[in-house]
């Protein structure tokens, strides 16, 4: 619904999830959820093996993704620089 509202209002928006860009959002930038889930599973395994949860270090994401929808950019009249497109993990044309 948020993607649709941004599209109807012709507002460029950056979303936290790749799926939003597939639905027509302009860009998505956020942590890699697969990497995050792997760390969560590892932490749960440590706790189940008897580790004290307070002794397990706090996890901060280290891997992020950038997805750009060039079709949406064109519809909004936005030109995205070639250097930004080259850095994107995924480009929807």
Secondary structure, DSSP 8 states (H G I E B T S, - for coil): -HHHHHHHTT---EESSHHHHHTT-SEEEEE-HHHHHHHHHHHHHHHHTT--GGGS-------EEEEEEHHHHHHHT----HHHHHH-SEEE-
